[in-house]
Amino acid sequence: MADSQTNFAWATLLDVDPRQPGRLPLHERLAQALRAAIRSGRLATGAAVPPSRALAEELDCSRWVVTEAYGKLLAEGYLSARVGSATRVSWSPEVTSPRRQDAAGPTRTTVRYDLGPGLPDLRAFPRRRWSEAVHAVTGSAVRYDLGPPGRSGHPTLRRTVAEYLRRSRGADTVPGSVTVCAGITDGLFRTARALRAEGIVEVAVEDPGWARLRAAVTSAGLRVRPVPVDTDGLRVDVLSRHPTVRAVVVGAAHQFPTGAMLSPQRRAELVRWARSVDGYVIEDDYDSEFRYDRRPIGVVQGMDPRRVFLLGSVSKTLSPALGLGWLVAPSPLTRALREANVVAAPPPVLDQLALATFIDRGWYDTHLRAARRRFRTRRDLLVRELAAQLPAGRVAGTAAGLHILLHLPDGTDTARVVADAAAAGLRLADLDTYRSGRAGSPALVIGYGNVGDAEIAPAVALLRSTLRDAG
């Protein structure tokens, strides 16, 4: 900041009116206004004040007024000047005032080791390739691309996503059935609104499962019905016992947080159930690209595209900061889906075109192959460290995704463990926070997407220490 030649305080509001006479001379009033702006933080330490000639023109006063005010603040230590450089703010408060502390809120503990679920390796974001894609589409976009984005997404990305899902996920889709959205939660909210328009009032969700998916369903005005999950995925037999349920959200390829894969038999049962109740399956395909025991399996949507919605995004493969996802809908509901949330804006067009370019040039596939190798190695390292340092724990859900489950001995206070770990700078999650009912057997959800390989051993050592202190 201190060396930046562009950090000028041009737009700072100064309470000075040169045309209004006062008891103090104008240069004194300007000095007071600048001093107040500095002390309040509106002019931050290191910010460059405008050249005297430019500020004089802005305030419609003589340049002498500004140089006098600057000279006074230089003498008082609020400003510093250096030959050949801008005049900059040099004053900073030694102690933050109580009012500013309260406004900032409580101090948050720094995360030393991120073993929380839900994030990819943010260090490995393909910055160069992504910037090349952005540069390419910025130069090639026609003027029509720079207008308001279409409600269903740009045709180029819809075509690219349709082709990608057909070849990589076994989906039965065409560009017309794809809607570009901001991510899986956005897509689920739109789907729930469309289903409500179809007369559906209750949607089943997996238990345990993502709380934000339940929130997306309820915020659309539908009731939520939790359905248990076992080692073969969603219990379709339990689902069938609820006659008011005509839609279900399911993670078929990799259920969060248990890591279960919906078995072939359950997949067939689920499609038969949807047909029998004139209902729908909403398939959450959030991190299906990361499977380590076999090639990624196809989607349920390919079994019956008239009964299955398919939700996907790049939040777990590239970065959630991109805010790019897609929704494949049954053809009869595509129109209702796009009208379900008319105020929701699709992602920016240039970002959509950049993702299409990133996929079309093969960079997405290359990135995924490298990520799978990296995550497989990191998962193996984490499992070895847990076995060596926490032999009383039992690891599960290792076949896919970016997290595992660590089952702990009965009586372990996992809520306290997570809180104590967070205070020590270790981020992880309690399985109970994803359960909709009462607490179950103690287990931790440990992610390995956004942690370095060299950080795993000390992170597990910190977890071991936290568990020991928690008894």
HUSUL-V88242 format. One record per pair of residues at least 24 apart in sequence whose C-alpha atoms are under 6 Angstrom apart, sorted by the first residue. I is the first residue (numbers start at 1). GAP is how many residues later the second one is. Records with the same first field share a line. If there is no record, write none. Layout:
I: GAP + GAP
//
This chain:
1: 45
2: 44
7: 40 + 41
8: 39 + 40 + 41
9: 39 + 40
27: 38 + 42
31: 38
45: 44 + 45 + 47
46: 42 + 43
47: 41 + 42
48: 38 + 39 + 40
49: 38 + 39
110: 315
111: 314 + 315
112: 313 + 314
113: 313 + 346
114: 313 + 337
115: 312 + 313 + 331 + 332 + 333
116: 311 + 312 + 330 + 331
117: 286 + 330
119: 197 + 330 + 331
120: 196 + 329 + 330
121: 328 + 329
133: 221 + 224 + 225
134: 220
149: 200
152: 27 + 28
153: 26 + 27
157: 199
160: 196
169: 129 + 130
170: 128
171: 130 + 131
172: 130
177: 151 + 152
178: 149 + 150
179: 147 + 148
180: 145 + 146
181: 144 + 145 + 165
182: 141 + 142 + 143 + 165
183: 130 + 140 + 141 + 142
184: 127 + 128
187: 140
189: 27
190: 150
192: 25 + 28
193: 27 + 147
194: 142 + 143 + 146
202: 43
203: 42 + 44 + 45
204: 44
205: 43 + 44
207: 228
208: 226 + 227
209: 47 + 225
231: 29
232: 30 + 31
233: 27 + 28 + 29
246: 33
247: 32 + 33 + 34
248: 33 + 34
249: 33 + 34
250: 33 + 34
251: 32 + 33
253: 35
259: 138
280: 27 + 28
281: 27
282: 26 + 27
283: 26 + 27
284: 27
285: 26 + 27
286: 26
287: 114
290: 82 + 110 + 111
291: 109
292: 107 + 108
293: 106
305: 25
306: 24
402: 45 + 46 + 47
403: 43 + 44 + 45
404: 42
405: 39 + 40
406: 37 + 38
407: 36
408: 34 + 35
//
